[in-house]
Structures are given as C-alpha cells and as structure tokens.
Amino acid sequence: MDANMLAKAFPATPAASLHKLLSPDGINKKYLDDIKDRREFVDQSHAFRKLSEEKNLQSEVLKQAYELEGCVRNTGIPRLWYHHYT
C-alpha cells in the first residue's frame, strides 16, 4: 500500500482528522455521532483505524502523520502551543 492508497482510505468528510480517527482512546465519539447517518464514512473510519493498528510500514507512516498533524510548517511547533503563546 502506497501513500496514494492511504490517502484514498481516509474518510472523505470534512469532519475527519487524524486526531479524531487515531486517538489512543479510539475514534472520537463526537465525530462518530456527527457522521452516524453516513454509513460509508463510519465504515471508512473504522477501516482506517484498523490500518493504523497493524504492524507494518503503513501504520508507522500513519502514526508519524498523527504526530505531525497540526504542526506549523517549517517550525515544528504544534499549532495549539503556537496559538496559546503568541
């Protein structure tokens, strides 16, 4: 599975984010409630989460992407920290 296949596996809804799908506590419950009427998004979300839990290169890529989501470009400073202290 290459990067293009990972991108296509991600739910095509604006409500989705890596932090909502890959949280250590499981998929965000509010997110699931927001998409409950769209079964294809619910199924995609669970399938994407399952991909991240495998032991392979793709899951490592997803874990790294989870850590990087929200970082300000070229600074390495997480967005929440940046907005809190500026």
N, C-alpha and C positions, 0 to 999 in steps of 0.2 A: 504494500500500500504506500503510495507516494503522497506528497503534500497535497496534490490536487484531489486525491481521493479523501483525504482527511477533511479538506475544506468542503467537499460535497456531502460528507457525513454530518457536518454541523447543521443543526436545525435552521431553516431559512425563515426565521422570525426575528423581528427587531427586539423582541423581549429576551432573546437568548444571549448569554455571555458565558465565557469560560468559568467565571467565578460562580455563576448560578448553576452550571452543569457539573463542575468538578470539585465543588466544595467538599472538604473532608467529612462533613456531616451528611453528605448525599445531595441529591438535586434539590435546589431551593424550593421549598413548599409553596411560597407565594408565586413563584414562576410557574410551577406546575398548575396551580389554581388558575392563573391567568390564561393558560393555554389548554385547559381541560376540554374545551369544546372542539379543539383541533387535534384529532387523534393522530394524524400523521406527525405533528410536531412532538407530541408526547412520546410516540414510538421512536422517532429520531433522537430525542433527548436521551432516552434510556439506552439506545444502541450506542450513542456517542459516549455516554458514561462508561458503558461496558468496554469500549475500545480503550479507554484510558486506564482501565484496571488490569489489562493484560500485561504480560511481562515481555515486551518487545520494544523495538526502536520507536514505533509509532506512539506508544504510551509515554515513552521518555520525552518525545517531542511535545506531546500534549501537556505533560507536567511542566516542562520549561515554559511553554506558552502561557500556562496558568500563572506562573510566577511573574512573567513579563507583562501580562495584561494590565493596563492602567499606568504603566511607566511613561514618564515624559520622555520624548525622543532625545537621544544623544546625551542624556544626563544620568540616567539610571535611578532617578529619584521617583519613587512611587507617587502617583497623582494625588492621593489623599494627603500625603506628607507635604507635598508641594503647595497645595491649596490651603492647608492648615497653617503653614508657617510663612506664607507670603502675603 
